């Protein structure tokens, strides 16, 4: 086996010896024939010695019929046997593989399209290079692609990378059947392969693998990073970097939980609020499957659907005005406590710790900038603010309706007019509600009714 490997390395070295142009110029003539014949034979023999017996169904398409080969599933380096069976085409490979001793030389002789996962422009450059080669009319050899973009355990097919612009290459059937739709093309090719392999398909991608690695680094279970990134990014218009930042926040909340999920206790502790009916309702909005915990996928969806749309400049400004009861441009701890206690229905709630966290300059008062920065960094509070604002509007509307009804009744029954006016000297609902004021209103109304 070592001898075969060394012979393969020698053949690759001879084929690329003094080749001018490097990877940007295709190998031609005897160089290309040497790779297709000698290297292909040595590779098949090497796999045979390792115990592989391969049965090929169908006929390999020619360069004119199909400039691109698509292979799946991709599970290990043993999948390289596909390259030998298809005439040693060019492949798409990680740039790091080219520097591997012996194997790097063999791989370089195939003139692969190198992909750098650290380069943000690598995906665009890779697609452009594949397109140019596929449309070169025979100047370049065929290209072998593993569209999953990463290795799996062969139990299913994950999401195929979309071929952006090279789905309309010279394959006539692709143009006729798929109408140059890269998403539809990738999904149908994957489904066809999955049907033949009798395995299911999932919406996981390499981005999920990156999130799994990040989750492990944050001491979370690695499966916490599985969010079906392609599906949620498409529906919610999310970028990977943004989801990665949310993973840091999720890890900070779920750190006290052993299962890598957020329970109601961790949720309340993170928000620095006690467990109440209002908090339970907010928690249930995140807990989409109703299992009593919030996993990372539910957390991302909850922030995108519930919190971020509500966490706008207008909402933050309205919330600040709601807290600033004396309209002096700042919020005192008393004003802050008044609204939070009213919103949660807990008149004895201590909010000093939460207030101190927002009060970055420790002046004892919250400026608009401090309030806004905290709201943007903690979008979970946005839903509480908007719910409370809606409740206040509803209460004001109900009070106005009651006023109209009682006013019409007073006109019809003049004898009761004075009693009605006395009992309504103060409205029962206002924009700015404080538990103490509410109790005072009730007591005064009761006294006047007794009188």
C-alpha positions, 0 to 999 in steps of 0.5 A: 500500500505504501508503494502504491501511494509513493508511485501515485505521488511520483506520477503526480510529481512528474505530471506537474513538473515544470508546469507553467501557470500553476493552478490557473492554467489547465494541464494538457497533452501527456500531463493530463493523459498521465493523470487520467490513466496512470494516477487513476489506475494506481488509485483504484488499485490502492483502494482494492488493496485496502479492501474496497470492492466497488460496483458501478451502476450506469455509465460515466457522462462525458465532458460534453454531456456533463462538465460537473459531477455531483456526489453524495453523501460525503463522509470521509476521505475514502470518498476519494474513490469516486474521483478514480471511478470518474477519470480523475476530474478536478475537485473542490477541496479545502485549501489546507489539504493542498499542504498535506505531505504526499497527499497534497502533491497528488491532490494538486495534480488534479488542479482543485478549486481551493476553498478557504473557510476563513475567507468571507469572499471564498464562496463567491470566488469558488462559484466563479471559478467553477462556472468558468471551468464548466463553461470553458468548452473542454479546456478544463477537465470535469469537476467533482463536487460534494454539495453538502460542503462537509462530512456526515455520518451517511444516515441522511443528506443535509442541505446542498450548497446552492450552485448560484450561477453554474446550474445552467451549464451545458447540461440540456436537461438541467435547463429544461427541467429546472429552469435555472433555479439554483435552489430548486435544482439543489433541492431536487438533486438532493431529493433524487439522491436521497430516494436512491440511497433510501435515507432522509434529508435534513436542513442542516448545513456546515454552518450548523457544524460551526455553531456546534463547535462554538457551543462546545467551546461555550461549555454547552452540549454540542447539539445545542448548536443545531438550529437548521441554519439554512431554514431559519436564515432563509425565513428570518433573514439571519446572518451566521455572525448574528446567530453566533452572537446570540449563542454567546447570550444563550450560553450566559443564560443557560450556564446554570442549566445542565442540559444546555436549555433555559428553564423558567428559573434561568429565564427569570434570573437573567431578566432579574425578575421574579417568576410571575404570571406575566413572565410565564406568559413571555416564557411560553412565547419562546417555548414553541414545543411546550416542553418547559424549556427553551433551546437555542433554536427556540431562543433565536426564533423568539428573538427574531419574531417576538422581540426584535420587531418590537425593539424599535426606536419608536418603542424604546422612546415610548417606553422611556416616556412611560417610565419618565413620569415627571418628564424631566428627561431621566428615570429615577429608581422610584419611577422605574420601580413604579412601572415594573411593579405595575407591569408585573402586578407585583407591588412589593417587587425590588428592582434595585439590582436591575436598575443598577445594571442599567445605570451605567454611569451610577448617577442614580438616574437613567438617561435615554442613551443608557435606557436605549443601550440596555434595551438593544442589548436585552431585546427580551424586555421589548415584549414586556414593554410592548405588552404593557403599552398595549395594556395601557392603551386598552385600559384608556380605551375602556375608561373612555368608553365607560365615560361615554356610557355614563355621560349618556346615562347622566343626561337621561337621568338628571337626578343621578347626575351629581353622584356620577360626577363626584365618583368620576372626579379622577379617571380610573385608568391613565397612561402612567399607572403606579400601584400606589396611585391606583390604590389611592384612586380606589380608596377615594372613590369608595369614600365618595360613594359612601358619602 
